[in-house]
């Protein structure tokens, strides 16, 4: 049997945000800004003969959370729903808040727990040097993964320094 041979050295870097992003709208504005302006100077590439943009959305996850409170404001139950898109996240929140049968079954009033909601969006990026890497945004951090060239981390860091919400 053959031995495994190391073929590269990839790195991961994380920036924890001083303050979590306010809501899904602020979160999406940052993601959309990266997609629209390409601040990392990513380039298109061919994959199986198909041209792929330099930056594309990958996996996404949006978690809505509601508490059900009794008449004294004490939490007596909770619902958490993970959604694959912002549209589904919004629809789920609206549905749970309006669902009278669920409210009756839970025995309390639904209250959105916006501070406990989580968001995650992975951007797949292709650098001018040929490397592909991932930048994952969450409500509380940004993670760069699968890069080898420190210039990639520097590009993302330099850009993040210009976005007040990512301090």
C-alpha positions as CSV (number, residue, x, y, z in Angstrom):
1,X,0.0,0.0,0.0
2,X,1.1,3.5,-0.7
3,X,1.6,6.3,1.9
4,X,-0.3,9.5,1.9
5,X,1.8,12.4,0.6
6,X,1.1,15.9,1.6
7,X,0.2,17.9,-1.5
8,X,-0.3,21.4,-0.1
9,X,-0.6,23.6,2.9
10,X,-4.0,25.3,3.2
11,X,-4.8,27.8,5.9
12,X,-7.8,29.1,7.7
13,X,-8.2,32.5,9.3
14,X,-11.1,33.9,11.4
15,X,-12.2,37.4,12.3
16,X,-14.6,37.5,15.2
17,X,-16.9,40.6,15.0
18,X,-16.9,43.0,17.9
19,X,-20.7,43.2,17.5
20,X,-23.0,40.7,15.8
21,X,-24.5,41.9,12.6
22,X,-27.8,43.6,13.4
23,X,-30.2,41.5,11.2
24,X,-30.5,39.5,8.1
25,X,-30.9,42.6,6.0
26,X,-27.5,44.0,7.1
27,X,-26.0,40.6,6.7
28,X,-27.3,40.2,3.1
29,X,-26.2,43.7,2.2
30,X,-22.6,42.7,2.9
31,X,-22.8,39.5,1.0
32,X,-24.4,41.2,-2.0
33,X,-21.8,43.9,-1.9
34,X,-19.0,41.3,-2.3
35,X,-20.9,39.7,-5.1
36,X,-21.6,43.0,-6.9
37,X,-18.2,44.7,-6.4
38,X,-15.7,41.7,-6.2
39,X,-13.4,43.5,-3.7
40,X,-11.1,40.5,-3.6
41,X,-10.4,40.8,-7.4
42,X,-11.4,37.3,-8.1
43,X,-11.4,36.0,-11.6
44,X,-13.6,33.7,-13.7
45,X,-12.4,30.2,-14.4
46,X,-13.4,27.1,-16.4
47,X,-14.9,24.1,-14.7
48,X,-15.7,21.2,-17.0
49,X,-15.9,23.6,-19.9
50,X,-18.3,26.0,-18.1
51,X,-17.3,29.5,-17.2
52,X,-17.7,30.1,-13.4
53,X,-17.8,33.6,-12.0
54,X,-14.9,34.6,-9.7
55,X,-17.2,34.8,-6.7
56,X,-20.3,32.7,-6.2
57,X,-22.7,31.9,-3.4
58,X,-22.2,28.5,-1.9
59,X,-24.0,27.0,1.1
60,X,-26.3,29.2,3.0
61,X,-28.2,28.8,6.3
62,X,-30.6,31.1,8.1
63,X,-32.0,30.2,11.5
64,X,-35.1,31.9,12.9
65,X,-36.0,31.6,16.6
66,X,-39.2,32.3,18.4
67,X,-40.1,32.1,22.1
68,X,-43.6,31.5,23.4
69,X,-44.4,33.6,26.5
70,X,-47.1,33.3,29.1
71,X,-49.0,36.3,30.4
72,X,-46.1,37.2,32.8
73,X,-43.6,37.2,29.9
74,X,-41.9,33.9,31.0
75,X,-40.7,31.8,28.2
76,X,-42.7,28.5,28.1
77,X,-41.5,27.2,24.7
78,X,-39.5,27.9,21.7
79,X,-39.3,27.1,18.0
80,X,-36.1,27.2,15.9
81,X,-36.2,26.7,12.1
82,X,-33.2,26.5,9.8
83,X,-33.8,27.7,6.3
84,X,-31.7,27.4,3.1
85,X,-32.5,31.0,1.9
86,X,-33.4,34.4,3.2
87,X,-36.8,34.1,1.5
88,X,-37.5,30.8,3.3
89,X,-36.2,32.4,6.6
90,X,-38.6,35.3,6.2
91,X,-41.5,33.1,5.2
92,X,-40.9,30.8,8.2
93,X,-40.8,33.7,10.7
94,X,-44.0,35.1,9.3
95,X,-45.7,31.7,9.3
96,X,-44.8,30.8,12.9
97,X,-45.9,34.2,14.2
98,X,-49.3,34.0,12.4
99,X,-50.0,30.2,13.1
100,X,-52.9,30.3,15.5
101,X,-53.0,26.5,15.9
102,X,-49.4,26.5,16.9
103,X,-49.8,29.4,19.3
104,X,-52.7,27.6,20.9
105,X,-50.8,24.3,21.2
106,X,-47.8,26.1,22.7
107,X,-50.0,27.9,25.2
108,X,-48.4,31.3,24.9
109,X,-47.8,34.3,22.7
110,X,-45.0,34.0,20.0
111,X,-42.2,36.6,20.3
112,X,-39.4,36.7,17.7
113,X,-36.0,36.3,19.4
114,X,-34.0,38.2,16.8
115,X,-30.8,38.4,18.9
116,X,-30.6,34.6,18.8
117,X,-31.1,34.2,15.1
118,X,-28.1,33.0,13.1
119,X,-27.1,33.5,9.5
120,X,-24.3,31.9,7.4
121,X,-23.3,32.3,3.8
122,X,-20.3,30.7,2.1
123,X,-18.8,32.5,-0.9
124,X,-16.6,30.4,-3.2
125,X,-13.8,32.6,-4.6
126,X,-11.1,32.1,-7.3
127,X,-8.0,34.1,-7.0
128,X,-5.9,35.5,-9.8
129,X,-3.1,33.1,-8.7
130,X,-5.4,30.1,-9.6
131,X,-6.3,29.2,-6.0
132,X,-9.9,28.6,-5.0
133,X,-10.8,29.4,-1.5
134,X,-13.9,30.0,0.7
135,X,-15.0,33.1,2.6
136,X,-17.8,32.2,5.1
137,X,-19.8,35.0,6.7
138,X,-21.8,34.4,9.9
139,X,-23.6,36.9,12.1
140,X,-20.6,36.9,14.5
141,X,-17.5,36.1,12.4
142,X,-15.8,35.9,9.0
143,X,-13.8,32.8,8.1
144,X,-11.4,32.4,5.2
145,X,-10.6,28.8,4.5
146,X,-8.6,26.6,2.1
147,X,-6.1,29.2,1.0
148,X,-2.3,28.9,0.8
149,X,-1.2,32.4,-0.3
150,X,-1.2,34.9,2.5
151,X,-2.0,37.6,-0.1
152,X,-5.5,36.2,-0.2
153,X,-6.0,36.7,3.5
154,X,-4.6,40.2,3.2
155,X,-7.1,41.1,0.4
156,X,-10.0,39.9,2.5
157,X,-8.7,41.6,5.6
158,X,-8.0,44.9,3.9
159,X,-11.6,44.9,2.5
160,X,-13.1,43.9,5.8
161,X,-11.3,46.9,7.5
162,X,-13.3,49.2,5.2
163,X,-16.7,47.8,6.3
164,X,-17.6,49.3,9.7
165,X,-20.0,46.4,10.6
166,X,-17.1,43.9,10.2
167,X,-14.7,45.6,12.7
